[in-house]
Amino acid sequence: MADNILDRYEGVFTDEQKVDADRKIKVGIIGCGWIAEAHLKSYLKCPDVEIVAGADLIPGKAEKFFKDNGIENVRCYLNHKEIIDNEELDAVSVCTYNATHAECTIYALEHGVNVLLEKPMCVTLEEAVEIRKAEKKSGKVLSIGFQPRFDENMKMVKRIVQSGELGEIYYIQTGGGRRRGIPTPYGTSFIEKDTAGIGAMGDIGCYSLDMVLNAIGYPKPLTVTGYTSDFFGKNPKYMPKKEYADVFGVDDFAAGFIRLEGGIILDFRISWAMHLDTPGDTIILGKDAGLRIPSTDCWNGSIGGPLKIYHDVAGERVETVLPMAKNKGDNFDKKIRSFVDAVKYNLPAPVPSHEIIYNQAIIDGIVKSAKLGREIEIEIPEI
């Protein structure tokens, strides 16, 4: 029996696709910080992409960004409106602060430009709704930057759940995080309220939520009881500079108890800092079997070890271990490539916003519930 299960989940890999380099798309990058460098490097691997422009609020930053990366003849602007108003772009990567994701994305969509939006989608559910409205009206491609979706082990999680091996899903525990991992090496943009809006939840929690929600088909969240804290971020003892603790304005730990459509319970927790190595593995419990997904030290886009299915065979309790799948290529490159293909060939968004709005609704719900100190209903309007 175990051998049959392993056979069923043998890794499936696709061959390298051929790229039509004669048909290029013109791309701009909005926000020239560290994550933009990953976008740029992946775009440069696409022979059918031409990076023509960039924008950043800090004078000279865009120019330095492209110079440092050896890119010439790129026109630079000081904000998202300037680059979109003055360039004929097919697409943009929005790599700005969390708090400006919505305005940059909406403006691009309203002006007929396809968008690859870095995670998190935005800060609030209200912003996510406005993004969805702009996308629907524009008819353009909007994909959200969740590169773990392209990891073969993440795909394996979904394949197991969707195969029916676990039976009807009724409970999920997920999350993870870091013992010490507040992202201060990148300055204060991740930790200030005005720029980040949300902390650990937006940085790494959205990945954890996407892993399990994508596996079960993204059911609608109905209610949430949330908790957030900032004990470490506001304590100079745990920060590299006292001034960082002074401006810390987001969550460094968060937890939520979410009820999903279909009677599924989602128990979620995420951490940038805590006195523990991990708050636990991800587990997906079904009426026929359970799945354990080992946690990682730091959310890096994959899983922390082999998957394990707990089930019964002929009345005996059995554990089936599925060896780690090998990835072919870089997940970030796949994220960029899939977006480019969607733009060129009018394909569906690789990571669609109609799913990720539920992810954002949970994060937003945790924030609102934590402030109120009680369970709240999640209300997502029809778009």
C-alpha positions in Angstrom: 0.0 0.0 0.0 2.7 2.5 1.0 4.6 1.7 -2.3 1.4 2.5 -4.3 1.0 5.8 -2.5 4.6 6.7 -3.2 4.2 5.8 -6.9 1.2 8.0 -7.1 3.1 11.0 -5.9 6.2 10.7 -8.0 7.5 14.2 -9.0 6.3 15.5 -12.3 8.5 18.0 -14.0 8.0 19.8 -17.3 10.7 20.3 -19.8 12.3 23.7 -20.4 9.9 25.7 -22.6 10.9 27.5 -25.7 10.7 31.2 -25.6 9.8 33.4 -28.5 12.5 36.1 -28.1 11.4 38.0 -31.2 8.2 39.1 -29.4 9.4 41.2 -26.4 7.4 42.8 -23.7 8.5 46.2 -22.1 8.7 46.1 -18.4 9.1 48.7 -15.7 10.0 48.3 -12.0 8.3 50.4 -9.4 10.3 50.5 -6.2 14.0 49.8 -6.5 14.8 48.2 -3.1 16.3 44.8 -2.4 13.3 42.7 -3.6 13.4 44.6 -6.9 16.9 43.2 -7.5 15.4 39.7 -7.5 12.8 40.7 -10.0 15.4 42.4 -12.2 17.7 39.4 -12.2 14.9 37.0 -13.1 13.6 39.3 -15.9 17.2 39.5 -17.3 17.0 35.7 -17.7 14.0 36.2 -20.0 15.2 36.9 -23.6 11.7 38.2 -24.5 11.7 40.9 -21.8 13.1 44.5 -22.1 13.6 46.5 -18.9 12.9 50.0 -20.1 12.2 52.1 -16.9 12.3 52.2 -13.2 10.9 54.4 -10.4 11.7 55.1 -6.8 10.6 57.9 -4.4 14.2 58.5 -3.2 16.0 60.8 -5.7 18.8 58.9 -7.5 18.0 55.5 -6.0 16.5 54.1 -9.3 19.5 55.3 -11.3 21.9 53.7 -8.8 19.9 50.5 -8.7 20.3 50.0 -12.5 23.9 51.1 -12.5 24.8 48.7 -9.7 23.2 45.9 -11.7 25.0 46.8 -14.9 21.9 47.9 -16.8 22.1 50.9 -19.1 19.7 53.1 -21.0 16.9 52.7 -18.5 14.8 55.8 -17.9 14.2 56.6 -14.3 11.3 58.4 -12.5 10.4 59.5 -9.0 7.0 57.8 -8.6 4.6 55.3 -10.1 2.5 57.9 -11.9 5.5 59.4 -13.7 6.7 56.1 -15.0 3.3 54.9 -16.2 2.3 58.3 -17.7 5.6 58.6 -19.6 6.3 55.1 -20.8 4.5 52.6 -23.1 4.8 49.6 -20.8 3.3 46.1 -21.2 3.9 45.3 -17.5 5.3 46.5 -14.2 6.6 44.8 -11.1 5.4 46.6 -8.0 8.1 46.3 -5.4 7.2 49.2 -3.1 6.4 49.4 0.6 3.4 47.4 1.6 1.4 50.5 2.3 1.7 51.7 -1.3 1.0 48.4 -3.1 -2.6 49.3 -3.6 -2.2 52.8 -5.1 0.6 51.7 -7.4 -1.2 48.6 -8.6 -4.6 50.3 -9.1 -3.0 53.2 -11.1 -1.1 50.7 -13.4 -4.2 48.7 -14.0 -6.3 51.7 -14.7 -3.8 52.8 -17.4 -3.8 49.4 -19.1 -0.6 48.0 -17.7 -0.3 44.4 -16.5 1.0 44.0 -12.9 3.2 41.5 -11.0 2.5 42.6 -7.4 5.0 41.6 -4.7 3.5 40.0 -1.6 1.7 40.8 0.6 -1.1 41.9 -1.7 -1.6 45.0 0.3 -2.3 46.0 4.0 -6.1 45.9 4.4 -9.1 44.0 3.0 -10.5 47.3 1.8 -7.4 47.9 -0.3 -7.6 44.4 -1.7 -11.2 45.0 -2.8 -10.2 48.1 -4.7 -7.4 46.3 -6.4 -9.8 43.6 -7.5 -12.2 46.1 -8.8 -9.5 47.8 -10.9 -8.2 44.5 -12.2 -11.7 43.4 -13.2 -12.4 46.6 -15.0 -9.0 46.7 -16.8 -9.1 43.1 -18.1 -5.3 43.0 -17.5 -3.2 40.4 -15.8 -2.6 40.8 -12.1 -0.5 38.2 -10.4 0.6 38.2 -6.8 4.2 37.4 -5.9 4.0 34.0 -4.2 7.0 32.1 -5.6 6.5 29.1 -3.1 3.6 28.1 -5.4 6.2 27.0 -7.9 8.1 24.7 -5.5 7.6 21.0 -6.3 7.1 20.2 -2.6 4.4 22.8 -2.3 2.8 21.3 -5.4 3.0 17.9 -3.7 1.1 19.2 -0.7 -1.7 20.3 -3.0 -1.7 17.1 -5.0 -2.0 15.0 -1.9 -5.0 17.0 -0.6 -6.7 17.2 -4.0 -6.2 13.4 -4.6 -8.7 12.7 -1.8 -6.1 10.6 0.1 -6.8 12.5 3.3 -10.6 12.4 2.9 -12.7 15.4 4.0 -10.5 18.1 5.6 -11.7 19.4 8.9 -8.7 20.9 10.7 -5.5 22.7 9.7 -2.7 24.0 11.8 -0.1 26.2 10.1 2.4 29.0 10.6 5.9 28.9 11.7 8.5 31.7 11.8 11.7 32.6 13.4 13.2 32.7 16.9 15.0 35.9 15.9 14.2 37.3 12.5 12.9 40.8 12.5 14.1 42.1 9.1 16.0 45.2 10.3 19.0 44.6 8.0 16.8 46.3 5.3 16.3 49.5 7.4 13.0 50.4 8.9 10.6 50.0 6.0 9.5 46.6 7.2 8.8 47.7 10.7 7.3 51.2 10.6 3.5 51.4 10.5 3.4 54.0 7.7 5.4 52.0 5.3 4.8 48.3 6.2 1.3 48.5 7.7 1.6 44.8 8.8 4.7 42.9 10.1 5.3 39.2 10.3 1.9 38.4 8.9 2.5 40.3 5.7 6.2 39.2 5.4 6.0 35.5 5.9 2.6 34.7 7.3 0.9 35.2 3.9 3.2 32.4 2.5 2.1 29.9 5.2 -1.6 30.8 4.7 -1.2 30.4 0.9 0.4 26.9 1.3 -2.6 25.4 3.0 -5.4 27.5 1.5 -4.2 26.8 -2.0 -4.0 23.1 -1.2 -7.7 23.0 -0.1 -9.0 25.2 -2.9 -9.1 28.5 -1.2 -12.4 28.3 0.6 -13.9 31.6 1.8 -13.0 32.6 5.4 -16.1 33.3 7.5 -14.9 34.3 11.0 -11.7 35.0 12.8 -10.4 35.4 16.3 -7.0 37.2 16.1 -4.1 38.1 18.4 -1.0 40.2 17.6 1.9 41.4 19.7 5.1 43.4 19.4 7.0 42.6 22.5 10.4 42.0 20.8 10.2 44.7 18.2 9.6 47.5 20.8 12.3 46.2 23.1 15.8 47.7 22.4 17.3 44.5 23.9 16.3 42.6 20.8 16.9 45.3 18.2 20.2 46.3 16.6 19.5 50.0 17.2 17.4 51.7 19.9 15.8 53.9 17.2 14.5 50.8 15.5 12.6 49.9 18.7 11.3 53.4 18.9 9.7 53.3 15.5 8.5 49.7 15.5 4.8 49.8 14.7 3.8 46.4 13.4 3.2 42.8 14.6 6.3 40.6 15.3 3.9 37.7 16.4 0.4 36.9 15.3 -2.1 34.1 15.7 -5.6 33.5 14.5 -8.4 30.9 14.8 -10.3 31.0 11.5 -13.5 29.3 10.4 -13.6 28.5 6.7 -16.4 27.5 4.4 -17.0 23.8 4.4 -16.6 23.5 8.2 -12.8 23.7 8.1 -10.9 25.1 11.1 -7.6 26.9 10.5 -5.3 27.4 13.4 -2.6 29.9 12.4 0.4 31.5 14.1 3.5 33.3 12.7 6.5 34.9 14.2 9.4 37.2 13.5 10.7 36.7 17.1 9.9 34.4 20.0 11.5 32.3 22.7 11.0 29.1 20.6 12.6 27.6 17.5 9.2 26.9 15.9 5.5 27.1 16.9 5.0 23.7 15.2 4.7 21.9 12.0 1.9 22.4 9.6 -0.7 19.6 9.8 -3.7 18.9 7.7 -6.2 16.5 9.2 -8.7 14.7 7.1 -11.3 12.0 8.0 -9.3 9.3 6.3 -5.7 10.4 6.9 -3.5 13.2 8.2 -0.6 15.1 6.6 2.4 16.5 8.4 4.5 19.3 6.7 7.7 20.0 8.6 8.4 23.6 9.5 11.4 25.6 8.4 13.8 27.8 10.4 12.8 30.7 8.1 10.1 30.8 5.5 12.2 30.3 2.3 9.6 29.0 -0.1 9.8 25.3 0.6 9.2 22.8 3.4 11.4 21.7 6.2 11.6 18.0 5.4 9.8 15.0 3.9 6.0 15.0 4.0 4.4 12.3 6.1 1.0 10.8 5.7 -0.7 9.1 8.7 -3.3 6.6 7.8 -4.7 3.1 8.5 -4.1 0.0 6.5 -6.0 -3.2 7.2 -6.6 -1.9 10.8 -3.0 -1.0 11.4 -1.7 2.5 11.9 0.8 3.3 9.1 3.0 6.3 8.3 4.1 6.9 4.7 7.1 9.2 4.2 7.3 11.0 0.8 10.9 11.9 -0.1 11.6 15.6 -0.8 10.9 16.4 -4.4 13.8 18.0 -6.4 13.1 21.4 -7.9 14.1 22.1 -11.5 15.1 25.7 -11.7 14.7 28.6 -9.3 11.2 29.3 -7.9 11.6 33.1 -8.2 12.6 32.7 -11.9 9.5 30.6 -12.4 7.3 33.3 -10.9 8.7 35.9 -13.3 8.5 33.5 -16.3 4.9 32.5 -15.6 3.9 36.2 -15.3 5.7 37.1 -18.6 3.9 34.2 -20.4 0.5 35.3 -19.0 1.1 38.8 -20.3 2.4 37.6 -23.8 -0.2 35.0 -24.4 -3.2 36.4 -22.5 -3.2 33.5 -20.0 -4.8 33.5 -16.5 -2.8 35.0 -13.7 -0.4 32.4 -12.2 -1.3 33.5 -8.7 -4.7 35.1 -9.1 -6.0 37.9 -6.9 -9.4 36.3 -6.5 -7.7 33.7 -4.3 -5.2 36.0 -2.5 -8.0 38.4 -1.4 -9.0 35.6 1.0 -5.5 35.5 2.3 -5.6 39.2 2.8 -9.0 39.0 4.4 -7.6 36.6 7.1 -4.7 38.9 7.8 -6.9 41.9 8.0 -9.4 40.1 10.1 -6.7 39.1 12.6 -5.6 42.8 12.9 -9.2 44.0 13.4 -10.1 41.1 15.8 -7.0 41.7 17.9 -7.9 45.4 18.3 -11.5 44.6 19.4 -10.5 41.6 21.5 -13.2 39.3 20.1 -14.2 37.2 17.2 -15.4 39.0 14.1 -17.1 38.0 10.9 -15.2 38.4 7.6 -17.3 40.2 5.0 -15.9 40.3 1.5 -18.2 42.2 -0.9 -19.1 40.9 -4.4 -16.8 42.4 -7.0 
